[in-house]
Amino acid sequence: MGMPGGMEWILIAFVVLLLFGGKKIPELAKGLGSGIKNFKKAIKDDEEVTEVKKTDSSEKIVDNKTEAKAEDVNDTTKNV
C-alpha cells in the first residue's frame, strides 16, 4: 500500500470539507501553523540554553584545573 494517488487526495479533501466546513478550515490551518512556529521557537531556545550550559561547564573545568595547579605550586613552595 503506497501513497494516495490524485483521486484519493480529492476524496480526502472533499471529506475534510464536509466535516469541517469552508469557514473552519482556515482557522484550523492558522492554528496548526502557529503551533509549528511555537514548536520550532522552543527547540531553538532549548538549543541556545544547552550551548550556554556547555560553555559554562567547560569554563568551570578550566578554572578548577587552574586552581588545582596553583594549590600544587603553593604546597611545593611551603615544603621547601
CYANA upper distance limits for C-alpha pairs under 8 A (distance plus 0.5 A):
  4 PRO  CA      8 GLU  CA      5.98
  4 PRO  CA      9 TRP  CA      6.90
  5 GLY  CA      9 TRP  CA      6.89
  6 GLY  CA     10 ILE  CA      6.94
  7 MET  CA     11 LEU  CA      6.80
  8 GLU  CA     12 ILE  CA      6.65
  9 TRP  CA     13 ALA  CA      6.60
 10 ILE  CA     14 PHE  CA      6.65
 11 LEU  CA     15 VAL  CA      6.75
 12 ILE  CA     16 VAL  CA      6.72
 13 ALA  CA     17 LEU  CA      6.61
 14 PHE  CA     18 LEU  CA      6.70
 15 VAL  CA     19 LEU  CA      6.64
 16 VAL  CA     20 PHE  CA      6.55
 16 VAL  CA     21 GLY  CA      8.21
 17 LEU  CA     21 GLY  CA      5.54
 17 LEU  CA     22 GLY  CA      6.74
 17 LEU  CA     25 ILE  CA      8.07
 20 PHE  CA     24 LYS  CA      6.22
 20 PHE  CA     25 ILE  CA      6.89
 21 GLY  CA     25 ILE  CA      7.16
 22 GLY  CA     26 PRO  CA      8.21
 23 LYS  CA     27 GLU  CA      7.87
 24 LYS  CA     28 LEU  CA      6.81
 25 ILE  CA     29 ALA  CA      6.68
 26 PRO  CA     30 LYS  CA      6.57
 27 GLU  CA     31 GLY  CA      6.71
 28 LEU  CA     32 LEU  CA      6.63
 29 ALA  CA     33 GLY  CA      6.58
 30 LYS  CA     34 SER  CA      6.72
 31 GLY  CA     35 GLY  CA      6.60
 32 LEU  CA     36 ILE  CA      6.77
 33 GLY  CA     37 LYS  CA      6.71
 34 SER  CA     38 ASN  CA      6.64
 35 GLY  CA     39 PHE  CA      6.65
 36 ILE  CA     40 LYS  CA      6.73
 37 LYS  CA     41 LYS  CA      6.73
 38 ASN  CA     42 ALA  CA      6.62
 39 PHE  CA     43 ILE  CA      6.81
 40 LYS  CA     44 LYS  CA      6.71
 41 LYS  CA     45 ASP  CA      6.65
 42 ALA  CA     46 ASP  CA      6.57
 43 ILE  CA     47 GLU  CA      6.72
 44 LYS  CA     48 GLU  CA      6.87
 45 ASP  CA     49 VAL  CA      6.80
 46 ASP  CA     50 THR  CA      6.67
 47 GLU  CA     51 GLU  CA      6.72
 48 GLU  CA     52 VAL  CA      6.79
 49 VAL  CA     53 LYS  CA      6.72
 50 THR  CA     54 LYS  CA      6.70
 51 GLU  CA     55 THR  CA      6.69
 52 VAL  CA     56 ASP  CA      6.63
 53 LYS  CA     57 SER  CA      6.59
 54 LYS  CA     58 SER  CA      6.72
 55 THR  CA     59 GLU  CA      6.78
 56 ASP  CA     60 LYS  CA      6.82
 57 SER  CA     61 ILE  CA      6.85
 58 SER  CA     62 VAL  CA      6.84
 59 GLU  CA     63 ASP  CA      6.63
 60 LYS  CA     64 ASN  CA      6.54
 61 ILE  CA     65 LYS  CA      6.78
 62 VAL  CA     66 THR  CA      6.75
 63 ASP  CA     67 GLU  CA      6.65
 64 ASN  CA     68 ALA  CA      6.58
 65 LYS  CA     69 LYS  CA      6.72
 66 THR  CA     70 ALA  CA      6.75
 67 GLU  CA     71 GLU  CA      6.71
 68 ALA  CA     72 ASP  CA      6.76
 69 LYS  CA     73 VAL  CA      6.78
 70 ALA  CA     74 ASN  CA      6.77
 71 GLU  CA     75 ASP  CA      6.63
 72 ASP  CA     76 THR  CA      6.64
 73 VAL  CA     77 THR  CA      6.77
 74 ASN  CA     78 LYS  CA      6.74
 75 ASP  CA     79 ASN  CA      6.84
 76 THR  CA     80 VAL  CA      7.03
